[in-house]
Amino acid sequence: MQRLTHYFPQQFLKNIRTRSILVVTFFLLAACGDPIKEQALQQLPMTEKRVVQLGDALNNGQVRNAILIQQYAQKVSTQKPNLSPLINEFKKDATTQGPMYLALLDRVNTAKNQPQMFASSQALYDELLNIYQAADPVLYSDALSDPLNVLADMSDGQLPRINSLSKAQSQNANNAQDFGTGEQLIGNPSYGSWQTGSNGMSFWAWYGMYSMMGNMFGRPAYYNDWGRSRNYSYYNDYGRTRYSSPTQLNKQTQLDQRTKKSFASRGQKYASPYSKNRTGSSSLSSKSKTAQTSANRFRSNTVKKSSYAKKPSKSSSFRNSNTNTSRSFRRGK
């Protein structure tokens, strides 16, 4: 199975310069008579530029929660040196080497170089808009509140949560189960994926070093339990549309539909983990709240259809339903 090559920021900038003429030519030819493709052509360079600017903001210490991640990581590492390998992974979230930023680069690269993999020009345009919004430094800072608050929880109360109620408060408000330290990241494809065991039950599998959270702090999180009783997280309640590729969103929808069907076959009621927002956000930016409204509209328009072509070539290195290539570079570490 081939995997999509990940483009680090320096390589990404080089590709912008060397491939622009070919990409523009392709879009100009394809956009003739299609106003949506023309919109996508206009949006592509703006989205590319926005992602590069976000990288500059991270490198220059201009993203608030990225700065706090560095500070929290240093304090927790001093407090618990045995967790340094895991803490070092979280420190990457404050840089252009973090999983969320690399995923944005990956998605831009796919939209730019493999537009034929999208089911329609509208799907391509929607993806470019989602990436553009995700790369807003204010929204991105809000999204970093999840890994930041994992570090806060690792400090055993020494460091406060940011943009979020305390764990006890949000658990009470949502009647949620405790899935252990790191539960904010369950369901987020930057940190792990849902796997199906031999018993047919889906469970959360962490990538690489993040598995330390499951081994040391948590317990196995099964989709059935998590779906009914999950707590608040920024990703699942505000950022899922922006910080997931269309393939990742489709996989989440498929798993949810399978679970719903399984419950129905037993005559049981089922509530999707995404059917309502959980309580727990605190001091989020107005941009996150506004973006959530547009995300809800986007989900309602796309939940029943794929955003990518239904039958991609088996030889393609593009994402497919059997792998989560946005994070595949972490596997085996």
C-alpha positions in Angstrom: 0.0 0.0 0.0 1.5 3.3 -1.0 1.5 6.3 1.2 1.3 9.9 0.3 4.7 11.6 0.9 4.5 14.4 3.5 5.8 17.8 2.5 7.7 19.6 5.2 7.5 23.4 5.1 10.7 24.0 3.1 9.8 21.4 0.5 6.3 22.8 0.4 7.5 26.3 -0.4 9.7 24.9 -3.2 6.8 23.1 -4.7 4.7 26.3 -4.7 7.3 27.9 -6.9 8.1 25.0 -9.2 4.6 23.7 -9.9 2.5 26.9 -10.0 2.6 27.2 -13.8 1.5 23.6 -14.3 -1.3 23.8 -11.8 -2.6 27.1 -13.1 -2.6 25.8 -16.6 -4.5 22.7 -15.5 -7.1 24.7 -13.7 -7.5 27.2 -16.6 -8.2 24.4 -19.0 -10.5 22.6 -16.6 -12.3 25.7 -15.5 -13.6 26.7 -18.9 -17.4 27.0 -18.5 -17.3 25.9 -14.8 -17.7 28.9 -12.4 -17.0 26.7 -9.4 -13.6 25.5 -10.8 -12.8 29.2 -11.5 -13.5 29.9 -7.9 -11.3 27.0 -6.8 -8.5 28.4 -9.1 -8.7 31.7 -7.4 -8.9 30.2 -3.9 -5.9 27.8 -4.3 -3.1 30.4 -4.0 -4.9 32.2 -1.2 -5.1 28.9 0.8 -1.5 28.1 0.1 -0.4 31.5 1.2 -2.5 31.3 4.4 -0.9 28.0 5.4 2.6 29.4 4.8 1.7 32.4 6.9 0.5 30.2 9.7 3.8 28.4 9.6 5.6 31.8 9.9 3.4 32.7 12.9 4.3 29.5 14.6 8.0 30.0 13.9 7.8 33.6 15.2 6.0 32.8 18.4 2.8 34.5 17.4 0.2 31.8 18.2 -0.9 32.1 21.8 -1.6 28.5 22.7 1.5 27.3 20.8 3.6 29.4 23.2 1.7 28.0 26.2 2.3 24.4 24.9 6.1 25.1 25.1 5.7 26.5 28.6 3.5 23.7 29.8 5.7 21.1 28.3 8.7 22.4 30.1 7.0 22.4 33.4 5.5 19.0 33.1 8.8 17.6 31.9 10.5 18.9 35.0 7.7 17.5 37.1 7.6 14.1 35.4 10.8 13.4 33.6 9.8 9.8 32.9 7.2 11.2 30.5 9.7 13.3 28.5 9.3 11.2 25.2 5.5 11.8 25.2 5.9 15.5 26.2 8.4 16.0 23.4 5.7 14.8 21.0 3.3 17.4 22.3 6.0 20.1 22.0 5.9 19.5 18.2 2.3 20.8 18.2 3.7 24.3 18.9 5.8 24.1 15.7 5.5 23.5 12.0 6.4 19.8 12.7 3.2 19.3 14.6 0.7 16.8 13.3 -2.1 19.3 12.7 0.2 21.7 10.7 1.6 18.8 8.6 -1.9 17.6 7.9 -2.8 21.1 6.5 0.3 20.9 4.2 -0.7 17.4 3.1 -4.3 18.5 2.3 -3.1 21.6 0.3 -0.7 19.4 -1.6 -3.5 16.9 -2.4 -5.9 19.6 -3.6 -3.2 21.2 -5.7 -1.7 18.2 -7.3 -4.5 15.7 -7.4 -7.7 17.7 -8.0 -9.1 14.8 -10.0 -9.5 12.8 -6.8 -12.4 15.0 -5.7 -15.9 14.0 -6.7 -16.7 17.5 -8.0 -15.3 21.0 -8.3 -17.6 22.0 -5.4 -15.9 19.4 -3.2 -12.5 20.7 -4.1 -13.6 24.3 -3.5 -15.1 23.4 -0.1 -11.8 21.7 0.9 -9.8 24.7 0.0 -12.1 26.9 2.0 -11.9 24.6 5.0 -8.1 24.6 4.9 -8.1 28.4 4.6 -10.2 28.7 7.6 -8.2 26.1 9.6 -5.0 28.1 8.9 -6.3 31.2 10.6 -3.9 31.7 13.5 -6.7 32.5 16.0 -8.7 29.4 15.0 -5.5 27.3 15.0 -4.7 28.6 18.5 -8.1 27.4 19.7 -7.5 24.0 18.1 -4.3 23.7 20.0 -6.2 23.9 23.3 -6.8 20.2 23.1 -3.1 19.1 23.3 -2.4 22.0 25.6 -5.1 20.8 28.0 -3.7 17.2 27.9 -0.5 18.7 29.2 -2.5 20.6 31.9 -4.1 17.3 33.0 -0.7 15.6 33.1 0.4 18.2 35.6 -2.1 16.8 38.2 -3.7 20.2 38.7 -0.5 22.3 38.8 -1.4 23.9 35.5 -4.8 25.3 34.5 -6.8 24.3 31.5 -7.1 26.9 28.8 -10.2 27.7 26.8 -12.0 24.9 28.6 -13.8 24.1 31.8 -12.2 21.8 34.4 -12.5 18.1 33.8 -14.9 17.7 36.7 -17.1 20.6 35.6 -17.4 19.3 32.0 -18.0 15.7 33.1 -20.9 16.8 35.3 -22.3 19.0 32.6 -22.2 16.3 29.9 -22.8 13.2 32.1 -19.6 12.0 30.6 -17.4 9.0 31.4 -13.7 9.5 32.2 -11.6 8.1 29.4 -8.4 9.0 31.1 -5.7 11.7 30.5 -5.6 12.5 26.8 -9.3 11.9 26.2 -9.5 15.3 24.4 -7.6 13.7 21.5 -9.7 10.6 21.1 -11.4 10.8 17.7 -8.8 13.3 16.4 -7.1 11.7 13.3 -3.9 13.6 14.0 -3.3 11.4 17.1 -4.8 8.0 16.4 -7.5 6.1 14.5 -10.5 3.9 15.2 -9.6 0.2 14.6 -11.9 -2.8 14.5 -11.0 -5.8 16.7 -11.7 -9.4 16.0 -14.9 -9.1 18.1 -16.2 -6.5 15.7 -15.9 -3.7 18.2 -14.1 -0.5 17.3 -11.5 0.9 19.7 -9.2 3.9 19.7 -5.6 3.2 18.7 -3.0 5.9 19.4 -0.2 6.6 17.0 3.4 6.1 18.0 4.5 7.7 21.2 1.0 8.8 22.0 0.2 5.2 22.9 1.9 6.1 26.2 -1.3 7.8 27.2 -3.3 4.7 26.8 -0.7 2.6 28.5 -0.1 4.9 31.5 -3.2 7.0 32.0 -6.2 5.6 30.3 -8.2 2.5 29.5 -9.3 1.1 26.2 -11.8 3.5 24.6 -14.5 1.7 22.6 -16.5 3.6 20.1 -19.8 2.5 21.5 -19.0 3.8 25.0 -17.1 6.9 23.8 -19.9 7.8 21.4 -22.5 7.8 24.1 -20.5 9.3 26.9 -17.6 11.4 25.5 -16.6 14.6 27.1 -16.0 18.0 25.5 -13.0 18.6 23.2 -12.3 21.4 20.7 -11.8 19.0 17.8 -15.0 17.0 18.2 -17.2 20.0 19.1 -15.8 22.8 17.1 -13.0 21.9 14.7 -13.8 18.6 13.2 -14.8 19.8 9.7 -11.8 22.2 9.4 -9.1 19.9 10.9 -10.0 16.7 9.0 -9.6 15.8 5.4 -12.7 14.7 3.5 -11.5 11.1 3.6 -11.2 11.3 7.4 -14.6 12.8 7.7 -16.0 10.1 5.4 -14.5 7.4 7.5 -16.0 8.9 10.7 -19.4 9.0 9.0 -19.1 5.3 7.8 -18.1 4.2 11.3 -21.0 6.1 12.8 -23.5 4.6 10.3 -22.2 1.1 10.9 -22.6 1.5 14.7 -26.1 2.9 14.3 -27.1 0.0 12.2 -25.6 -2.4 14.7 -27.6 -0.8 17.5 -30.8 -0.9 15.4 -30.3 -4.6 14.7 -30.5 -5.2 18.5 -33.5 -2.9 18.9 -31.4 -0.3 20.8 -31.3 3.4 20.5 -28.2 5.1 19.3 -27.0 8.7 19.5 -24.1 9.8 17.4 -21.1 11.3 19.2 -21.5 14.3 16.8 -25.2 14.7 17.1 -24.8 17.6 19.6 -22.0 19.8 21.0 -20.8 19.0 24.5 -20.5 21.6 27.1 -17.0 22.6 28.1 -15.6 25.4 26.0 -14.5 28.5 27.8 -13.1 31.8 26.4 -13.0 30.6 22.8 -12.5 33.2 20.1 -15.6 34.6 18.4 -14.1 33.2 15.2 -14.4 29.6 16.5 -18.1 30.2 17.4 -18.8 31.8 14.0 -16.9 29.0 12.2 -18.9 26.4 14.0 -22.1 27.7 12.4 -20.7 27.3 8.9 -19.3 23.9 9.8 -22.7 22.7 10.8 -24.1 23.8 7.5 -21.2 22.1 5.7 -21.8 18.8 7.5 -25.5 18.8 6.8 -24.8 19.3 3.1 -22.1 16.6 2.8 -23.0 13.9 5.3 -24.7 11.7 2.7 -22.1 12.0 0.0 -18.3 11.5 -0.5 -16.2 14.6 -1.1 -13.7 12.5 -3.1 -14.2 10.4 -6.2 -15.9 7.2 -5.3 -13.5 4.9 -7.2 -9.9 6.2 -7.0 -7.3 4.2 -8.7 -5.9 1.4 -6.6 -2.4 2.4 -7.8 -2.8 6.0 -6.5 -0.8 7.1 -3.5 -3.8 9.2 -2.5 -5.6 8.6 0.8 -8.0 5.7 0.8 -10.4 4.1 3.3 -7.8 1.6 4.6 -5.2 4.1 5.8 -5.0 7.4 7.5 -2.1 8.8 5.5 -2.2 12.3 7.1 -0.5 10.7 10.1 1.2 7.7 8.5 4.6 9.3 9.0 4.2 8.7 12.8 3.6 5.0 12.6 6.2 2.7 13.8 7.8 5.3 16.0 
